[in-house]
Amino acid sequence: MTTLADPVPGGRPGDVERATALSAELTGRGVHGVVLSYVDTAGIGRVKTVPTAKLAAAAAWGVGMSPVFDTFLADDSIVTTDVLGSPDGDLRLYPDLDRLAVLAGQPGWAWAPVDRITQEGEPHPGCGRTVLRRIVADAAERHGVTFRAAIEIEWAVGRGDRPGGAFVPAVTGPAYGAVRQVESSDYAADLLAALAAQGVDVEQLHPEYAPGQFEVSVGALDPVAAADRSVLVRQTIRAVAIRHGLAVSFSPAVLGQGVGNGGHLHLSAWRDGVNLHSGGGRRYGMTAEAESFTAGVLARLPALLAVTAPSPASYLRLRPSQWAGVFTVWGRETREAAVRIVTGTTGQRERAANLEVKPVDLAANPYLALACVIAAGLDGLTSSAALPDEVTGDPVRLAAAEAAARGVRRLPASLAESVAEFREDEVVRAALGPVLADAVIAVREGEIAAADGLDDDGVAAAYRWKY
């Protein structure tokens, strides 16, 4: 369960006493420090850490950190908006004790996600985790709908020495190949053990398509917990890799050409314990509400890309015929569709049915990505939006006239195009609020300027080890 209450000065009810007990327990388990974790607008994980003995103080009064990080770029340069980006001010980071985990891949450390509030005790408008919590709570209150979500994680495993910052695959063998699994056997086994020790239920772990690439799929949780889990899993993947002398990259494009790393988002809407994506009278068992929710997501994908594909490197991945989902189409188990309908197999559909949003990568702040996708879906649900006809096969094969007649549109092919769409989309911007929406625009424009003049290989190199 995720804590839904905003933090307050002095601590959430019961948190100080709980943190005091946890501090003693953690110390007894050899834990010396706690990582306080959040993700900034650029998709970079930022942290403060405290000694285990100071966990109760952090639960009561938070830990200070400047709001300037909301306008950091991936290379740590800073842009500004009319509200954010100055050296002034301070925020307080409050750990969510419900999500605290002892890090099996980093002996001596625990980890907890944080919510950020101002020194006056108000929620910080740039805190993506708070934004997502509020959207989820509002959906439950206004629509009686809850959600289950999971984020797939793809990464490339390279040699730890990284000669000249290059990526050299640490394993060989073909895609999904047994050779690659054998070569990574010790690393993968240690990773599974670490994730299990942290309470992460892994569905699959396997070699993927690109050189040195792997994917892990994890069980679904409420959206805030799913975003937390995405951050925790990546921290663990990296920590275990380092202990094996390896380097990992979650960048959307490790190389200038070829298939990149995705972070496909799986989402299902529920009411009163019933999955709205199964058992209905519409296509593939969807209810009318599930169809409208899916239509809302599909319609706003061009603007959503500014949040779900936020890096210049994202657009090296988003290419046709690479299963990245670059056209505004949906289909059942169609891996070239931007929105893939997953029904699950007979006997599991009531639990397993969901929609998969494919043009998402791990440069995205997972809290912002989930918040905006859910907001787009809820807009479709509220307006009873009609889901267009399904498109099967590879949409790139459609002639221009047929594509236009069927409403098939190529998604933005650059970050600049997606930012232009984001500026015009009131629903997606409103989901974040004006302060955070302006930060998204400023940070994306900063990344565009930082990558100006670079060829594909240069863009890949610039962002290879950032995420």
C-alpha positions as a printed NumPy array, in Angstrom:
array([[  0.   ,   0.   ,   0.   ],
       [  1.191,   3.498,  -0.781],
       [  0.856,   6.344,   1.682],
       [ -1.807,   8.656,   0.222],
       [ -1.585,  11.452,   2.787],
       [  0.557,  14.49 ,   2.115],
       [  3.467,  14.874,   4.517],
       [  3.205,  17.618,   7.12 ],
       [  5.756,  19.346,   9.353],
       [  6.126,  17.197,  12.434],
       [  5.383,  14.057,  10.431],
       [  2.344,  12.159,   9.213],
       [  0.343,  10.616,  12.069],
       [  2.313,   7.728,  13.52 ],
       [  5.296,   8.136,  11.196],
       [  7.8  ,   9.376,  13.775],
       [  7.109,   6.462,  16.118],
       [  7.205,   4.058,  13.207],
       [ 10.464,   5.522,  11.888],
       [ 12.016,   5.223,  15.361],
       [ 11.157,   1.527,  15.452],
       [ 12.339,   1.043,  11.863],
       [ 15.626,   2.762,  12.676],
       [ 16.333,   0.277,  15.437],
       [ 15.317,  -2.658,  13.248],
       [ 17.445,  -1.48 ,  10.328],
       [ 20.467,  -0.912,  12.554],
       [ 20.086,  -4.45 ,  13.847],
       [ 20.172,  -5.671,  10.248],
       [ 23.414,  -3.835,   9.505],
       [ 21.833,  -0.956,   7.597],
       [ 23.81 ,   2.248,   8.07 ],
       [ 22.091,   4.705,   5.744],
       [ 18.803,   5.413,   3.964],
       [ 18.631,   6.675,   0.385],
       [ 15.873,   9.281,  -0.05 ],
       [ 14.937,   9.107,  -3.709],
       [ 13.004,  11.12 ,  -6.27 ],
       [ 13.117,  11.678, -10.031],
       [ 13.52 ,  15.135, -11.535],
       [ 11.814,  16.654, -14.573],
       [ 14.603,  15.442, -16.869],
       [ 14.13 ,  11.863, -15.703],
       [ 17.298,  11.734, -13.614],
       [ 17.148,  10.023, -10.236],
       [ 18.262,  12.414,  -7.497],
       [ 18.957,  11.474,  -3.884],
       [ 19.84 ,  12.641,  -0.441],
       [ 20.911,  10.096,   2.174],
       [ 20.675,  10.082,   5.951],
       [ 22.227,   7.85 ,   8.601],
       [ 19.783,   5.217,   9.794],
       [ 19.654,   6.897,  13.198],
       [ 18.237,  10.052,  11.549],
       [ 15.275,   8.332,   9.876],
       [ 12.837,   9.519,  12.562],
       [ 14.042,  13.114,  12.145],
       [ 13.533,  12.82 ,   8.381],
       [ 10.002,  11.488,   8.942],
       [  9.24 ,  14.4  ,  11.276],
       [ 10.861,  17.348,   9.558],
       [ 12.058,  16.149,   6.176],
       [ 15.482,  16.657,   4.629],
       [ 16.412,  19.824,   2.793],
       [ 16.961,  19.992,  -0.965],
       [ 16.832,  22.903,  -3.376],
       [ 13.898,  23.213,  -5.809],
       [ 16.421,  24.125,  -8.507],
       [ 16.672,  20.437,  -9.467],
       [ 13.243,  20.698, -11.102],
       [ 14.955,  22.562, -13.936],
       [ 18.183,  20.573, -14.15 ],
       [ 18.985,  18.98 , -17.489],
       [ 20.461,  15.515, -17.879],
       [ 23.965,  17.065, -18.097],
       [ 23.355,  18.984, -14.818],
       [ 23.112,  22.389, -16.456],
       [ 20.17 ,  24.504, -15.302],
       [ 17.346,  26.234, -17.137],
       [ 14.734,  28.523, -15.606],
       [ 11.046,  29.32 , -15.645],
       [  9.305,  32.275, -14.027],
       [  8.962,  30.152, -10.852],
       [ 11.746,  27.574, -10.871],
       [ 15.47 ,  27.471, -11.494],
       [ 16.778,  30.142,  -9.17 ],
       [ 19.255,  29.483,  -6.326],
       [ 16.663,  30.633,  -3.786],
       [ 14.467,  28.583,  -1.502],
       [ 14.398,  25.108,  -0.018],
       [ 12.164,  22.058,   0.048],
       [ 11.73 ,  19.213,   2.526],
       [ 11.983,  15.589,   1.406],
       [  9.688,  13.255,   3.366],
       [ 10.199,   9.482,   3.044],
       [  7.221,   7.212,   2.419],
       [  7.837,   4.58 ,   5.086],
       [  5.338,   2.209,   3.456],
       [  7.702,   1.886,   0.473],
       [ 10.999,   1.616,   2.39 ],
       [ 13.135,  -1.325,   1.249],
       [ 16.452,  -2.735,   2.425],
       [ 18.724,  -2.757,  -0.618],
       [ 19.965,  -6.288,  -1.176],
       [ 22.24 ,  -5.1  ,  -3.981],
       [ 23.796,  -2.404,  -1.763],
       [ 24.594,  -3.95 ,   1.62 ],
       [ 24.348,  -1.42 ,   4.42 ],
       [ 21.687,   0.704,   2.719],
       [ 17.915,   1.065,   2.646],
       [ 15.863,   3.074,   0.17 ],
       [ 12.642,   5.085,   0.292],
       [ 10.852,   7.351,  -2.203],
       [  9.991,  10.849,  -1.044],
       [  7.298,  13.468,  -1.401],
       [  8.444,  17.081,  -1.437],
       [  6.804,  19.939,   0.433],
       [  7.707,  23.568,   1.002],
       [  9.118,  24.905,   4.254],
       [  5.634,  26.257,   4.925],
       [  4.232,  22.716,   4.757],
       [  2.491,  23.001,   1.372],
       [  2.849,  20.367,  -1.368],
       [  5.543,  21.383,  -3.823],
       [  3.911,  21.94 ,  -7.253],
       [  6.954,  20.414,  -8.951],
       [  6.719,  17.086,  -7.112],
       [  5.713,  14.45 ,  -9.661],
       [  4.959,  11.845,  -7.018],
       [  2.477,  14.186,  -5.346],
       [  0.86 ,  14.979,  -8.711],
       [  0.368,  11.283,  -9.446],
       [ -1.062,  10.603,  -5.979],
       [ -3.609,  13.355,  -6.476],
       [ -4.675,  12.193,  -9.926],
       [ -5.169,   8.652,  -8.619],
       [ -7.122,   9.89 ,  -5.603],
       [ -9.275,  12.148,  -7.784],
       [-10.064,   9.271, -10.154],
       [-11.268,   7.168,  -7.233],
       [-13.396,   9.993,  -5.84 ],
       [-14.934,  11.286,  -9.1  ],
       [-15.155,   8.113, -11.154],
       [-14.949,   5.283,  -8.635],
       [-11.982,   3.976, -10.621],
       [ -8.684,   2.614,  -9.371],
       [ -5.695,   1.462, -11.395],
       [ -3.073,  -1.232, -11.559],
       [  0.145,  -0.42 , -13.37 ],
       [  3.549,  -1.836, -14.195],
       [  6.52 ,  -0.512, -16.135],
       [  8.713,  -2.838, -18.179],
       [ 12.427,  -2.195, -17.828],
       [ 14.9  ,  -2.754, -20.646],
       [ 18.597,  -2.125, -20.234],
       [ 21.902,  -2.796, -21.94 ],
       [ 24.717,  -4.561, -20.101],
       [ 28.187,  -3.377, -21.048],
       [ 31.759,  -3.848, -19.962],
       [ 32.48 ,  -2.032, -16.737],
       [ 35.633,  -0.323, -17.963],
       [ 33.65 ,   1.69 , -20.578],
       [ 36.666,   2.571, -22.777],
       [ 36.294,   6.194, -23.824],
       [ 32.706,   6.175, -22.596],
       [ 31.807,   3.681, -25.327],
       [ 29.319,   0.867, -24.964],
       [ 30.839,  -2.573, -25.408],
       [ 28.321,  -5.382, -24.856],
       [ 29.313,  -7.617, -21.967],
       [ 27.525, -10.592, -23.492],
       [ 27.224, -11.986, -27.   ],
       [ 24.697, -14.239, -28.638],
       [ 21.465, -13.625, -30.531],
       [ 18.286, -11.915, -29.357],
       [ 16.449, -13.928, -26.715],
       [ 19.323, -16.379, -27.056],
       [ 20.34 , -19.132, -24.665],
       [ 23.981, -18.117, -25.183],
       [ 23.329, -14.679, -23.732],
       [ 21.459, -16.115, -20.759],
       [ 24.31 , -18.506, -19.966],
       [ 26.932, -15.768, -20.246],
       [ 24.968, -13.582, -17.8  ],
       [ 23.936, -16.42 , -15.519],
       [ 25.657, -15.312, -12.302],
       [ 24.663, -11.666, -12.716],
       [ 21.044, -12.505, -13.542],
       [ 20.737, -14.966, -10.651],
       [ 22.081, -12.396,  -8.191],
       [ 19.698,  -9.816,  -9.617],
       [ 16.693, -12.103,  -9.162],
       [ 17.774, -12.857,  -5.603],
       [ 18.163,  -9.156,  -4.799],
       [ 14.775,  -8.236,  -6.24 ],
       [ 13.088, -11.075,  -4.362],
       [ 14.727,  -9.977,  -1.103],
       [ 13.279,  -6.495,  -1.685],
       [  9.76 ,  -7.822,  -2.216],
       [  9.684,  -7.237,  -5.977],
       [  7.681,  -9.947,  -7.726],
       [  9.365, -10.594, -11.057],
       [  7.245, -11.977, -13.881],
       [ 10.047, -12.498, -16.43 ],
       [ 13.759, -11.806, -16.913],
       [ 15.244, -12.518, -20.331],
       [ 17.709, -11.418, -23.014],
       [ 16.18 ,  -8.915, -25.418],
       [ 16.73 ,  -7.866, -29.034],
       [ 19.561,  -5.331, -29.035],
       [ 23.234,  -6.145, -28.264],
       [ 23.713,  -6.797, -24.55 ],
       [ 20.058,  -5.999, -23.866],
       [ 17.833,  -7.533, -21.184],
       [ 14.292,  -6.968, -19.951],
       [ 12.577,  -7.516, -16.634],
       [  8.802,  -7.479, -16.189],
       [  7.37 ,  -7.012, -12.701],
       [  3.974,  -7.408, -11.09 ],
       [  1.37 ,  -4.636, -11.176],
       [  0.692,  -2.308,  -8.244],
       [ -1.208,   0.92 ,  -7.699],
       [  0.31 ,   3.617,  -9.96 ],
       [  2.359,   5.407,  -7.3  ],
       [  3.809,   2.148,  -6.036],
       [  4.448,   1.043,  -9.639],
       [  6.473,   4.198, -10.281],
       [  8.345,   3.679,  -7.001],
       [  9.063,   0.094,  -8.017],
       [ 10.427,   1.203, -11.393],
       [ 12.957,   3.444,  -9.649],
       [ 13.875,   0.788,  -7.086],
       [ 14.33 ,  -1.946,  -9.705],
       [ 16.66 ,   0.235, -11.761],
       [ 18.691,   1.094,  -8.659],
       [ 19.013,  -2.618,  -7.965],
       [ 19.914,  -3.569, -11.547],
       [ 22.719,  -1.017, -11.521],
       [ 24.007,  -1.943,  -8.058],
       [ 24.171,  -5.664,  -8.798],
       [ 25.849,  -4.98 , -12.144],
       [ 28.576,  -2.894, -10.515],
       [ 29.304,  -5.727,  -8.09 ],
       [ 29.869,  -7.938, -11.149],
       [ 32.169,  -5.432, -12.86 ],
       [ 29.501,  -4.442, -15.384],
       [ 27.96 ,  -1.144, -16.495],
       [ 24.296,  -0.724, -17.404],
       [ 22.481,   1.83 , -19.512],
       [ 18.758,   2.55 , -19.417],
       [ 19.097,   5.21 , -22.116],
       [ 16.475,   5.065, -24.889],
       [ 19.309,   4.731, -27.409],
       [ 22.627,   3.285, -26.329],
       [ 23.863,   3.448, -29.928],
       [ 22.95 ,   5.773, -32.791],
       [ 21.369,   2.962, -34.795],
       [ 19.348,  -0.09 , -33.875],
       [ 16.694,  -0.937, -31.331],
       [ 16.727,   1.063, -28.111],
       [ 15.596,   0.545, -24.526],
       [ 11.901,   0.949, -23.837],
       [  9.905,   1.354, -20.662],
       [  6.507,   0.162, -21.84 ],
       [  3.718,   1.166, -19.5  ],
       [  0.98 ,  -1.344, -18.636],
       [ -2.235,   0.013, -17.145],
       [ -5.674,  -1.295, -16.27 ],
       [ -8.685,   0.498, -14.766],
       [-10.8  ,  -1.198, -12.078],
       [-14.081,  -0.519, -10.316],
       [-15.22 ,  -2.372,  -7.202],
       [-12.604,  -5.044,  -7.779],
       [-13.625,  -5.667, -11.399],
       [-11.201,  -5.12 , -14.292],
       [-12.879,  -2.822, -16.841],
       [-10.672,  -4.245, -19.607],
       [-12.208,  -7.706, -19.355],
       [-15.669,  -9.244, -19.354],
       [-17.329,  -6.356, -21.194],
       [-19.402,  -6.339, -24.343],
       [-17.044,  -4.314, -26.506],
       [-14.064,  -5.363, -28.607],
       [-11.86 ,  -8.037, -27.038],
       [-13.947,  -8.017, -23.874],
       [-13.42 ,  -4.343, -23.03 ],
       [-16.211,  -2.443, -21.348],
       [-17.436,   0.797, -22.885],
       [-15.47 ,   2.71 , -20.251],
       [-12.266,   0.809, -21.034],
       [-12.692,   1.604, -24.742],
       [-13.195,   5.299, -23.986],
       [-10.225,   5.319, -21.602],
       [ -8.062,   3.736, -24.314],
       [ -9.36 ,   6.254, -26.869],
       [ -8.363,   9.107, -24.572],
       [ -4.809,   7.819, -24.296],
       [ -4.544,   7.221, -28.032],
       [ -5.83 ,  10.682, -28.934],
       [ -3.303,  12.511, -26.751],
       [ -0.208,  10.467, -27.537],
       [  1.456,  13.243, -29.598],
       [  1.451,  15.53 , -26.552],
       [  2.15 ,  12.708, -24.102],
       [  5.465,  12.042, -25.834],
       [  6.925,  15.196, -24.271],
       [  6.599,  13.334, -20.967],
       [  6.929,   9.66 , -21.954],
       [  9.782,  10.167, -24.472],
       [ 11.505,  13.234, -23.023],
       [ 15.076,  12.942, -24.282],
       [ 16.63 ,  13.709, -27.663],
       [ 17.808,  10.097, -27.479],
       [ 14.177,   8.951, -27.271],
       [ 13.669,   9.774, -30.938],
       [ 16.522,   7.511, -31.999],
       [ 14.396,   4.699, -30.581],
       [ 11.044,   5.888, -31.948],
       [ 11.461,   4.647, -35.489],
       [  9.004,   2.699, -37.635],
       [  9.171,  -1.085, -37.871],
       [ 11.143,  -1.45 , -34.631],
       [  8.187,  -2.327, -32.37 ],
       [  8.408,   1.077, -30.688],
       [  4.825,   2.078, -31.556],
       [  5.217,   5.279, -33.555],
       [  1.759,   5.529, -35.141],
       [ -1.518,   6.526, -33.488],
       [ -3.076,   3.086, -33.772],
       [ -4.19 ,   0.351, -31.412],
       [ -4.454,  -3.394, -31.825],
       [ -4.735,  -6.607, -29.901],
       [ -1.218,  -7.985, -29.367],
       [  0.021,  -5.745, -32.195],
       [  3.54 ,  -4.768, -31.249],
       [  3.826,  -2.031, -33.875],
       [  0.761,  -0.271, -32.419],
       [  1.336,   2.621, -30.053],
       [ -1.352,   1.155, -27.787],
       [ -1.395,  -2.611, -27.557],
       [ -4.432,  -4.341, -26.087],
       [ -3.347,  -7.244, -23.898],
       [ -6.243,  -9.61 , -23.207],
       [ -4.309, -12.346, -21.451],
       [ -4.942, -16.034, -22.071],
       [ -8.199, -17.811, -21.369],
       [ -8.56 , -18.373, -17.656],
       [ -6.524, -15.298, -16.673],
       [ -8.246, -12.482, -18.54 ],
       [-10.193, -11.043, -15.606],
       [ -6.905, -10.424, -13.846],
       [ -4.473,  -9.904, -16.706],
       [ -6.243,  -7.735, -19.305],
       [ -4.656,  -4.298, -19.69 ],
       [ -3.454,  -1.762, -22.193],
       [  0.216,  -1.269, -22.999],
       [  1.508,   2.165, -24.012],
       [  4.6  ,   1.52 , -26.096],
       [  6.187,   4.935, -26.894],
       [  7.549,   5.218, -23.358],
       [ 11.189,   4.924, -22.32 ],
       [ 13.207,   5.066, -19.13 ],
       [ 14.353,   8.644, -19.615],
       [ 10.815,   9.474, -18.499],
       [ 10.012,  10.425, -14.943],
       [  7.689,   7.467, -14.185],
       [  5.435,   9.527, -11.907],
       [  4.852,  12.137, -14.602],
       [  4.387,   9.509, -17.314],
       [  1.724,   7.642, -15.347],
       [  0.027,  10.865, -14.244],
       [ -0.324,  12.162, -17.796],
       [ -1.378,   8.844, -19.347],
       [ -4.039,   8.367, -16.669],
       [ -5.261,  11.947, -17.116],
       [ -5.553,  11.416, -20.876],
       [ -7.48 ,   8.194, -20.335],
       [ -9.813,   9.785, -17.81 ],
       [-10.541,  12.594, -20.261],
       [-11.595,   9.972, -22.781],
       [-13.697,   8.171, -20.185],
       [-15.431,  11.393, -19.127],
       [-16.302,  12.339, -22.714],
       [-17.254,   8.748, -23.714],
       [-14.674,   9.001, -26.486],
       [-15.047,   6.54 , -29.348],
       [-12.178,   4.143, -29.967],
       [-11.399,   4.051, -33.702],
       [-11.028,   0.901, -35.746],
       [ -8.189,  -1.44 , -34.928],
       [ -5.146,  -1.457, -37.225],
       [ -3.226,  -4.706, -37.584],
       [  0.199,  -5.35 , -39.056],
       [  2.798,  -2.638, -39.544],
       [  1.136,   0.786, -40.075],
       [  4.079,   1.924, -42.201],
       [  2.66 ,  -0.216, -45.027],
       [ -0.452,   1.982, -45.334],
       [ -0.584,   4.363, -48.289],
       [ -0.874,   8.019, -47.285],
       [ -4.504,   8.293, -48.409],
       [ -5.573,   5.161, -46.529],
       [ -3.684,   6.247, -43.398],
       [ -5.393,   9.648, -43.486],
       [ -8.814,   8.074, -43.991],
       [ -8.275,   5.778, -41.015],
       [ -6.871,   8.517, -38.784],
       [ -3.422,   6.93 , -38.637],
       [ -0.867,   9.576, -37.77 ],
       [  2.889,   9.361, -37.325],
       [  3.824,  10.398, -33.81 ],
       [  6.327,  13.246, -33.391],
       [  9.707,  12.329, -34.832],
       [ 11.642,  14.796, -32.667],
       [ 11.523,  16.218, -29.182],
       [ 10.792,  19.658, -30.636],
       [  7.654,  18.294, -32.329],
       [  6.419,  16.631, -29.149],
       [  6.978,  19.833, -27.135],
       [  4.914,  21.758, -29.684],
       [  2.102,  19.21 , -29.238],
       [  2.417,  19.429, -25.442],
       [  2.062,  23.218, -25.545],
       [ -1.262,  22.876, -27.357],
       [ -2.753,  20.098, -25.226],
       [ -4.665,  21.604, -22.328],
       [ -5.588,  18.261, -20.759],
       [ -2.038,  16.935, -20.483],
       [ -0.659,  20.264, -19.252],
       [ -3.476,  20.63 , -16.717],
       [ -2.664,  17.199, -15.302],
       [  0.722,  18.521, -14.222],
       [ -0.364,  22.006, -13.203],
       [  1.144,  25.239, -14.551],
       [  4.395,  25.163, -12.551],
       [  5.347,  21.637, -13.518],
       [  4.076,  21.966, -17.099],
       [  6.273,  25.033, -17.579],
       [  9.216,  23.109, -16.11 ],
       [  8.629,  20.276, -18.587],
       [  8.704,  22.718, -21.495],
       [ 11.799,  24.53 , -20.232],
       [ 13.733,  21.326, -19.554],
       [ 12.803,  19.787, -22.906],
       [ 13.816,  22.945, -24.752],
       [ 17.072,  22.9  , -22.809],
       [ 17.74 ,  19.323, -23.9  ],
       [ 16.96 ,  20.268, -27.526],
       [ 19.521,  23.061, -27.352],
       [ 22.089,  20.809, -25.663],
       [ 21.806,  18.249, -28.474],
       [ 21.776,  20.807, -31.295],
       [ 24.334,  19.954, -33.958],
       [ 24.931,  16.388, -32.801],
       [ 24.449,  13.509, -35.219],
       [ 22.711,  10.304, -34.12 ],
       [ 25.893,   8.784, -32.717],
       [ 26.644,  11.999, -30.854],
       [ 23.175,  12.105, -29.289],
       [ 23.461,   8.476, -28.225],
       [ 26.883,   9.113, -26.679],
       [ 25.704,  12.26 , -24.873],
       [ 22.895,  10.437, -23.064],
       [ 24.301,   6.886, -22.908],
       [ 25.176,   6.863, -19.219],
       [ 22.763,   9.517, -17.928],
       [ 19.754,   7.356, -17.076]])
